[in-house]
Amino acid sequence: ALADPYFRGLAKVEREPSAQPVTKLEFEFERRRITKEDVRELIYREILEYHPKMLREFLDGTESAGYMYP
């Protein structure tokens, strides 16, 4: 698109970054079927990233019932 005459003078195509095409394996996670419980677990683990003590307790299995998600 930057090679279009409309953009002449705005950018130099040779200076633009380029990358190799992404393989389909990079998106393998999108093929996985997940359940409602899986989504809850993923959200809960994301929340725990902001609470290191609770994350350690969760991973150790010593987390008290008061902190468990419904």
C-alpha positions as CSV (number, residue, x, y, z in Angstrom):
1,A,0.0,0.0,0.0
2,L,2.9,2.4,0.7
3,A,4.1,1.9,-2.8
4,D,0.9,3.6,-4.1
5,P,1.6,7.0,-5.8
6,Y,-0.8,8.6,-3.3
7,F,1.7,8.0,-0.5
8,R,4.7,9.1,-2.5
9,G,6.9,11.2,-0.2
10,L,5.3,10.1,3.0
11,A,7.3,6.9,3.5
12,K,10.2,5.0,2.0
13,V,9.2,1.5,1.2
14,E,12.8,0.2,1.5
15,R,12.9,1.5,5.1
16,E,9.7,-0.2,6.2
17,P,10.2,-3.3,8.4
18,S,9.4,-6.7,6.9
19,A,8.8,-10.1,8.5
20,Q,8.4,-13.7,7.5
21,P,4.9,-15.0,7.1
22,V,3.5,-16.5,10.3
23,T,2.9,-20.2,10.2
24,K,-0.5,-21.8,11.0
25,L,1.1,-23.5,14.0
26,E,1.4,-20.0,15.6
27,F,-2.4,-20.0,15.8
28,E,-3.0,-23.5,16.9
29,F,-4.4,-22.2,20.2
30,E,-7.4,-20.8,18.4
31,R,-8.5,-24.3,17.2
32,R,-8.8,-25.6,20.8
33,R,-12.3,-26.0,22.0
34,I,-12.8,-24.6,25.5
35,T,-15.7,-24.9,27.9
36,K,-17.2,-22.3,30.1
37,E,-15.2,-23.7,33.0
38,D,-12.0,-23.4,31.0
39,V,-12.8,-19.7,30.4
40,R,-13.4,-19.2,34.1
41,E,-10.1,-20.9,34.9
42,L,-8.2,-18.7,32.4
43,I,-9.8,-15.5,33.8
44,Y,-9.1,-16.5,37.4
45,R,-5.5,-17.3,36.6
46,E,-5.2,-13.9,34.8
47,I,-6.5,-12.2,37.9
48,L,-4.1,-14.1,40.1
49,E,-1.2,-12.6,38.1
50,Y,-1.9,-9.4,39.9
51,H,-2.0,-11.1,43.3
52,P,1.3,-13.0,43.7
53,K,0.6,-14.4,47.2
54,M,-2.8,-15.8,46.1
55,L,-1.1,-17.2,42.9
56,R,1.5,-19.1,45.0
57,E,-1.3,-20.4,47.3
58,F,-3.3,-21.5,44.3
59,L,-0.4,-23.3,42.6
60,D,0.6,-24.9,45.9
61,G,-2.9,-26.0,46.6
62,T,-3.0,-24.2,49.9
63,E,-5.5,-21.5,48.9
64,S,-8.3,-21.0,51.3
65,A,-11.9,-21.5,50.1
66,G,-12.7,-17.8,50.5
67,Y,-10.6,-16.9,47.5
68,M,-11.9,-19.5,45.1
69,Y,-14.1,-18.4,42.2
70,P,-17.7,-19.6,42.2
